[in-house]
Amino acid sequence: QVQLQESGGGSVQSGGSLRLSCAPSGYIWSSYLMGWFRQAPGKEREGVAVIDSDGSISYADSVKGRFTISQDKAKHTIYLEMNSLKPDDTAMYYCAAAPVVAGTPRRTFFIILSRTSNNHWGQGTQVTVSS
């Protein structure tokens, strides 16, 4: 059983920065997707950034150029560096992880990670950006 623990959320002013971390416990697969989703009040959950075990990355258009996802493979930990934060980035941020076949196409990262029956989710960490 994989458990995911997020940390690093908080409150910042517009233009500020935050760094989120997601550390898994339990067994981690050799080929996987790990990533970040977010959900604001009254809105649907949306994908933010996903990275696979080989280092391929996919970003939502709304965060490209501002957010950077990275991983420490030795620790199976992922990070989300968020810069130039905007009030629209305010949401609960969730970490997710799932095993996948090696070579999974980048264009399918968000759909697979959010919909596969074998995905795992963290409890979420709140990010609040004030104007």
C-alpha positions as CSV (number, residue, x, y, z in Angstrom):
1,Q,0.0,0.0,0.0
2,V,1.4,3.4,-1.0
3,Q,0.8,6.4,1.1
4,L,1.6,9.9,0.0
5,Q,2.4,12.8,2.3
6,E,2.4,16.3,0.9
7,S,4.0,19.3,2.6
8,G,4.9,22.9,1.8
9,G,1.6,24.6,1.3
10,G,0.9,28.0,2.9
11,S,-0.2,31.5,2.2
12,V,1.7,34.0,0.1
13,Q,1.0,37.2,-1.7
14,S,0.7,37.4,-5.4
15,G,4.0,37.1,-7.1
16,G,5.4,35.0,-4.3
17,S,6.8,31.4,-4.3
18,L,6.2,28.1,-2.6
19,R,7.7,24.7,-2.8
20,L,5.6,21.6,-2.3
21,S,6.9,18.1,-1.5
22,C,5.4,14.7,-1.8
23,A,7.0,11.8,-0.2
24,P,5.6,8.2,-0.5
25,S,5.8,5.5,2.0
26,G,5.5,1.8,1.2
27,Y,6.3,0.1,-2.0
28,I,7.1,2.2,-5.0
29,W,7.0,0.8,-8.5
30,S,9.9,0.8,-10.9
31,S,7.9,2.6,-13.6
32,Y,5.4,5.2,-12.4
33,L,3.7,8.5,-12.8
34,M,3.7,11.0,-9.9
35,G,2.2,14.4,-10.0
36,W,0.2,17.3,-8.7
37,F,-3.5,18.1,-9.1
38,R,-5.4,21.0,-7.6
39,Q,-9.0,21.8,-6.7
40,A,-10.3,25.2,-5.9
41,P,-13.7,25.6,-4.1
42,G,-16.5,25.2,-6.6
43,K,-14.3,24.0,-9.4
44,E,-13.3,20.7,-10.8
45,R,-10.0,19.1,-10.0
46,E,-7.3,19.9,-12.6
47,G,-3.9,18.5,-13.4
48,V,-1.0,20.8,-12.7
49,A,2.2,18.8,-13.4
50,V,3.2,15.2,-13.8
51,I,6.6,13.4,-14.0
52,D,7.3,9.8,-14.8
53,S,10.1,7.6,-13.5
54,D,12.2,8.4,-16.6
55,G,11.9,12.1,-16.0
56,S,9.4,13.0,-18.7
57,I,7.2,15.9,-17.7
58,S,3.9,17.3,-18.6
59,Y,2.5,20.7,-17.4
60,A,-0.9,22.3,-17.5
61,D,-0.8,25.3,-19.8
62,S,-1.8,27.6,-17.0
63,V,1.4,26.9,-15.0
64,K,4.0,26.6,-17.8
65,G,6.9,28.9,-17.2
66,R,6.0,29.4,-13.6
67,F,5.9,26.0,-12.0
68,T,8.6,23.3,-12.1
69,I,8.2,19.7,-11.1
70,S,11.2,17.6,-10.2
71,Q,12.0,14.4,-8.4
72,D,14.6,12.8,-6.2
73,K,14.5,9.3,-7.5
74,A,16.5,7.9,-4.5
75,K,13.8,9.1,-2.2
76,H,10.9,8.7,-4.7
77,T,10.0,12.2,-3.7
78,I,8.6,14.8,-6.0
79,Y,8.6,18.6,-5.7
80,L,6.6,21.4,-7.2
81,E,8.4,24.7,-7.3
82,M,5.8,27.4,-7.8
83,N,6.9,30.9,-8.7
84,S,5.0,34.0,-9.8
85,L,2.0,32.8,-7.9
86,K,-1.4,34.3,-8.7
87,P,-4.7,34.4,-6.8
88,D,-6.0,31.9,-9.4
89,D,-3.5,29.4,-8.1
90,T,-5.3,29.2,-4.8
91,A,-6.5,25.6,-4.3
92,M,-5.9,22.4,-2.4
93,Y,-3.0,20.7,-4.0
94,Y,-3.0,16.9,-4.1
95,C,-0.1,14.6,-4.9
96,A,-0.9,11.4,-6.9
97,A,1.0,8.4,-7.9
98,A,0.4,5.3,-10.1
99,P,2.3,2.5,-11.7
100,V,2.5,2.6,-15.5
101,V,4.0,0.8,-18.4
102,A,7.4,2.2,-19.3
103,G,7.2,4.6,-22.2
104,T,3.7,5.8,-21.5
105,P,3.1,8.8,-23.8
106,R,3.5,12.2,-22.2
107,R,0.2,13.4,-23.6
108,T,-1.7,10.7,-21.5
109,F,0.0,11.6,-18.2
110,F,-2.8,13.6,-16.7
111,I,-5.6,11.3,-17.8
112,I,-3.9,8.1,-16.7
113,L,-2.8,9.4,-13.3
114,S,-6.2,10.8,-12.5
115,R,-8.4,8.0,-13.8
116,T,-6.5,4.7,-13.4
117,S,-8.0,2.4,-10.8
118,N,-4.5,1.9,-9.3
119,N,-3.8,5.4,-8.4
120,H,-3.0,6.7,-4.9
121,W,-3.7,10.2,-3.5
122,G,-2.3,12.3,-0.7
123,Q,-4.5,14.2,1.7
124,G,-3.7,17.5,0.1
125,T,-2.0,20.7,1.1
126,Q,-3.6,24.2,0.9
127,V,-2.1,26.9,-1.2
128,T,-3.6,30.4,-0.8
129,V,-2.4,33.4,-2.8
130,S,-3.7,36.8,-1.9
131,S,-3.7,39.8,-4.2
